[in-house]
């Protein structure tokens, strides 16, 4: 029987891949003093969200990868307001043009194009080939990485 699962990772400045359990991510998203990561205090940290296909509860292949940033405040608490605004940027960038306001006269609505640029430079990141391979392999348990 096949199903899907999502795996989460944080990638450090020196490209170490750290697996983040769903429970740990959930606690980080609560953004409290009890759940902080001091080594990421004041930093923008690379993250990966990998959807994997499971066969008999074992991961067999990565089917989708999203590479984005997490921002931590000076205390090491995840900035969920920034995460939310980044999500809004991604949504606006991906809206079909049929839902955008119609052009009036000589005015062009460039909101979507600006959102795409902002998404591609400030919200998403692209790993090099080797790092991507390691992340995808970690998602299917073929690359050893530490847990956060």
N, C-alpha and C positions, 0 to 999 in steps of 0.2 A: 504494500500500500504506500502510495507516495503522498507527500504533503510538502509544505514549505515552512521555513523558519527564518528569522532575521538575526544576524550576528552583528555586534557592535564592537568597534575597536577605536582606540586612541593611539595616535602615532606621535612619539616624542620628537624633540628637536634633532636628536641623533638617529632618527628613523627606527627606533625600537617600537615594535607593535605590541600593544597591550590590549588584551581581550577584556571587554567590559560586560559583565553579566546584565541581564535585563533588570534584575533587582537592584543592582548598583546604579544603573542608569536611571531607574525610577527614583531612587533616593537622591541622586544628583539633580534631577529635574525638580525636586521639591525645594532646592536652593536654600538650604538652612545651614546654620553654623555647625550643626552636628555632621553634615555631609559635605566636607570640603576637601580639596586636594591642594595642600600648601605648595607643592612643587610646581603647580600650574598657576599660582597666584599672579594676577595681572597679565596673563598671557593669552594669546590666541593659539589654540591647539588644533592640529589636524585630527579629523575623525573620519571613520568609514562606517557605513551601514551596508551590510552585504546580505542579500536575500539568497538563501540556498534551498535547493531541492533536496528533500529527504526521501530515502527508500528504507522502509522498515526502521524508521527513526535514526538513520545514519545519513549524514550529509554526503551527497555524491557530486554535486556541482553547484557553482555559484551562478545565479541567473540574473542578478542585478546588483550593481554597485553604485553607491552614492558617496561622494567624497565632499565633506563640508568642514566647517570650522566650529569649534566650541570656544566661547570666550569666558574667561574666569575673571572675577573681580580681584581686588588687592588682597582679599582674605582667602582666595582659592575656591570661592563659591561660584558655581555655574551661573552665568548671566542668562536666565531664561527669557528676560525681556528682549535681549539681543537675538536669541534663538527664534523667538516669535516674529520679530521684525525681519529677520533673514528669511523665514518661511513665507512672509508676505511678499517679499521681493521675488522669491522663486515662483510664487503663484502668479504674480502680475506678469513676470517674464514668460510664463507658459500659457497665458490665456489666449485662446483662439481669437483671431482678428474679428470674427463675427460678433464677439461680445464687447469689443472696444467701441467707444463713442465714434460716431460717424464724423468725417472731416467736414468742417463748416467753413466755407469760403476758402481762403488761402492758409488756414490754420491747420497744422498737422499735429495729431496727437502722437507724440514720441515717447509717451510714458513706458510703453512696452519695450522699446529699444533701449531706453536708459536702464530699465530694470534688468534686461538681459546682460548689459555691460557690467552693471553692479554685481549681479549674480555670479558672472564668470570671473570677476576679479576680487570680490570681497566675501562671497558666500561659499562658493565651491572652489576646490583645488584639484589638480590633476597630478597623480603620482607618476614617477618615472616607471619604466617597464618592470624593472626588478622589484621595486617596492610593491607595485600593483600585484605582481605574481605572488609575492610573499603574503600579502593581505588576503588574496583570493584563496591561496592554499591554506592559510590559517583558518579561514571560514569553513573549510571542509576537513579540518584537523590533519592536514598534511604538512603544516609548517608549525613548529613549536614556538609558542609565545607565552609570555607571562600574563597572569591576570592582574588587573588593576585592583 
